[in-house]
Amino acid sequence: MAQNQSEIRYLNPPTVEVKKKKYCRFKKAGIKYVDYKDAEFLKKFLNEQGKILPRRLTGTSQKFQKKVATAVKRARHLAILPFVTDMFK
């Protein structure tokens, strides 16, 4: 039985996922201020329901993640962005 396990052959070789390195787009572009009035830019950090995406998905640094969260909350308060939606994007 041990010989059968060592003779396993695949039709296609097993794929190994290569993950891209995450980077902070603010540091890369040299952005110092996150504008709460720019709704199209802030939509990149929201999912379909309108929730703020976490750092582990966007790759944003902690400093700018706080600024993004504050800007999104200000835009929601001024009705530039909705609080909750069904299909936002």
NUZARO-299081 format. One record per residue (C-alpha): x, y, z; residue in one letter; residue number from 1. Coordinates in steps of 0.001 Angstrom, whole numbers. Example, Ala and Ser with C-alpha at 12.3 -4.5 7.8 and 13.67 -1.06 7.14 Angstrom:
2
[pt [12300; -4500; 7800]; 'a'; 1]
[pt [13670; -1060; 7140]; 's'; 2]
This chain:
89
[pt [0; 0; 0]; 'm'; 1]
[pt [2915; 2342; 653]; 'a'; 2]
[pt [4143; 1752; -2901]; 'q'; 3]
[pt [794; 2875; -4394]; 'n'; 4]
[pt [954; 6214; -2569]; 'q'; 5]
[pt [4433; 6968; -3892]; 's'; 6]
[pt [3311; 6241; -7463]; 'e'; 7]
[pt [599; 8907; -7568]; 'i'; 8]
[pt [738; 10769; -10842]; 'r'; 9]
[pt [-1159; 13899; -11742]; 'y'; 10]
[pt [-2531; 14818; -15146]; 'l'; 11]
[pt [-1534; 18405; -14442]; 'n'; 12]
[pt [1235; 19290; -12021]; 'p'; 13]
[pt [-76; 20717; -8739]; 'p'; 14]
[pt [-105; 24497; -8871]; 't'; 15]
[pt [1752; 26549; -6329]; 'v'; 16]
[pt [183; 29933; -5679]; 'e'; 17]
[pt [2575; 32833; -5872]; 'v'; 18]
[pt [1245; 35721; -3816]; 'k'; 19]
[pt [1988; 39254; -4891]; 'k'; 20]
[pt [3665; 41450; -2316]; 'k'; 21]
[pt [1203; 43859; -742]; 'k'; 22]
[pt [2140; 47492; -699]; 'y'; 23]
[pt [711; 50702; 666]; 'c'; 24]
[pt [-537; 52666; -2334]; 'r'; 25]
[pt [-341; 55894; -333]; 'f'; 26]
[pt [3372; 55534; 385]; 'k'; 27]
[pt [4073; 54435; -3179]; 'k'; 28]
[pt [2239; 57418; -4696]; 'a'; 29]
[pt [3446; 59878; -2046]; 'g'; 30]
[pt [-66; 60812; -879]; 'i'; 31]
[pt [-68; 62649; 2450]; 'k'; 32]
[pt [-3757; 63583; 2805]; 'y'; 33]
[pt [-6848; 61433; 2232]; 'v'; 34]
[pt [-9650; 63653; 933]; 'd'; 35]
[pt [-13105; 62709; 2234]; 'y'; 36]
[pt [-14757; 64537; -695]; 'k'; 37]
[pt [-13258; 62179; -3294]; 'd'; 38]
[pt [-15893; 59444; -3303]; 'a'; 39]
[pt [-14490; 57493; -6282]; 'e'; 40]
[pt [-11131; 57077; -4546]; 'f'; 41]
[pt [-12733; 56029; -1261]; 'l'; 42]
[pt [-14868; 53393; -3038]; 'k'; 43]
[pt [-11672; 51387; -3617]; 'k'; 44]
[pt [-11518; 50743; 121]; 'f'; 45]
[pt [-15155; 49607; 467]; 'l'; 46]
[pt [-16771; 46274; -375]; 'n'; 47]
[pt [-20141; 45747; -2084]; 'e'; 48]
[pt [-22097; 46311; 1118]; 'q'; 49]
[pt [-20262; 49567; 1863]; 'g'; 50]
[pt [-18045; 48200; 4649]; 'k'; 51]
[pt [-14446; 49366; 5021]; 'i'; 52]
[pt [-11987; 46707; 3840]; 'l'; 53]
[pt [-9340; 45609; 6377]; 'p'; 54]
[pt [-5618; 46246; 6043]; 'r'; 55]
[pt [-4817; 42606; 5379]; 'r'; 56]
[pt [-6799; 42764; 2118]; 'l'; 57]
[pt [-5809; 46204; 841]; 't'; 58]
[pt [-2198; 46266; 2026]; 'g'; 59]
[pt [-2575; 49781; 3395]; 't'; 60]
[pt [-290; 50787; 6258]; 's'; 61]
[pt [-1762; 51400; 9705]; 'q'; 62]
[pt [-1250; 55157; 9513]; 'k'; 63]
[pt [-3185; 55518; 6269]; 'f'; 64]
[pt [-5805; 52920; 7192]; 'q'; 65]
[pt [-6823; 55183; 10085]; 'k'; 66]
[pt [-6969; 58167; 7722]; 'k'; 67]
[pt [-9056; 56193; 5214]; 'v'; 68]
[pt [-11468; 55091; 7952]; 'a'; 69]
[pt [-11866; 58673; 9171]; 't'; 70]
[pt [-12391; 59957; 5622]; 'a'; 71]
[pt [-15021; 57280; 4872]; 'v'; 72]
[pt [-16881; 58078; 8088]; 'k'; 73]
[pt [-16861; 61799; 7290]; 'r'; 74]
[pt [-18103; 61127; 3758]; 'a'; 75]
[pt [-20899; 58957; 5133]; 'r'; 76]
[pt [-21902; 61664; 7585]; 'h'; 77]
[pt [-22114; 64242; 4776]; 'l'; 78]
[pt [-24063; 61779; 2551]; 'a'; 79]
[pt [-21284; 61540; -43]; 'i'; 80]
[pt [-21082; 57781; 607]; 'l'; 81]
[pt [-23963; 55580; 1791]; 'p'; 82]
[pt [-23824; 53790; 5112]; 'f'; 83]
[pt [-25262; 50479; 3783]; 'v'; 84]
[pt [-26134; 49289; 259]; 't'; 85]
[pt [-27089; 46061; -1487]; 'd'; 86]
[pt [-24823; 46262; -4525]; 'm'; 87]
[pt [-22552; 49289; -4177]; 'f'; 88]
[pt [-20078; 48778; -7025]; 'k'; 89]
